[in-house]
């Protein structure tokens, strides 16, 4: 079964105040770029949260990933295939 939307976020949570109103229980978040400075901040949402491992490591944020699944580029591609739409914010 396909999920609804994969939101691909590249900015910190503070710059995305309306995100909660857009999410449904069948959605997920993928963090990349500057969104990886504090991945734990995105765990407030009740959806799966993924982050690109290379971006997390580059920002020294490995210790803030307890509720975030780190993935590589190949897993990112596989993840996008599970969703009906991918939305970059």
C-alpha positions in Angstrom: 0.0 0.0 0.0 1.3 3.4 -0.9 1.5 6.2 1.6 0.2 9.7 0.9 3.0 12.3 0.9 6.7 12.4 1.6 7.6 15.9 2.6 11.3 16.6 1.8 12.5 19.4 4.1 15.7 21.3 3.7 15.1 24.1 6.2 15.0 24.2 10.0 11.7 23.5 11.7 11.3 27.2 12.8 10.9 28.2 9.2 8.0 25.7 8.6 5.2 26.7 11.0 2.4 25.4 8.9 3.8 21.9 8.5 1.6 20.3 11.1 -1.6 21.4 9.4 -0.4 19.7 6.2 0.5 16.3 7.6 -1.8 13.3 7.8 -1.1 10.0 9.5 0.0 8.4 6.3 2.7 11.0 5.5 6.4 11.1 6.4 9.2 13.6 6.6 12.6 13.4 5.0 15.2 15.8 6.3 18.1 17.0 4.2 20.4 20.0 4.2 19.9 22.5 7.0 16.9 20.6 8.3 19.5 18.2 9.7 20.9 20.6 12.2 18.3 19.5 14.8 16.5 16.4 13.5 15.0 15.7 17.0 12.9 18.9 16.6 10.8 17.1 13.9 9.9 14.2 16.1 7.0 16.3 17.5 5.1 15.2 14.5 3.3 11.8 14.7 4.7 10.6 11.4 7.9 8.7 10.5 10.9 11.0 10.2 13.9 10.1 8.1 17.1 12.1 7.6 20.0 11.8 5.1 22.9 10.4 7.1 25.5 12.4 5.1 23.7 15.7 5.9 23.4 14.8 9.6 27.0 13.9 9.9 28.2 17.0 8.0 26.3 19.1 10.6 27.5 17.2 13.6 24.0 16.3 14.7 24.3 12.5 15.1 23.6 12.8 18.9 20.2 14.5 18.1 18.8 11.6 16.0 17.3 9.2 18.6 13.8 9.2 17.0 14.9 9.8 13.4 15.8 7.0 11.0 19.1 7.8 9.1 19.1 6.8 5.5 21.6 6.9 2.6 20.9 8.1 -1.0 19.8 4.7 -2.3 17.3 4.3 0.6 16.1 7.8 -0.2 15.2 6.7 -3.7 13.5 3.6 -2.4 11.6 5.7 0.1 10.2 8.0 -2.6 8.7 5.0 -4.4 6.5 4.2 -1.4 4.6 7.5 -1.6 2.1 8.8 -4.0 3.6 12.3 -3.9 6.9 13.8 -2.9 6.7 17.5 -1.8 9.8 19.6 -1.4 9.5 22.4 1.1 
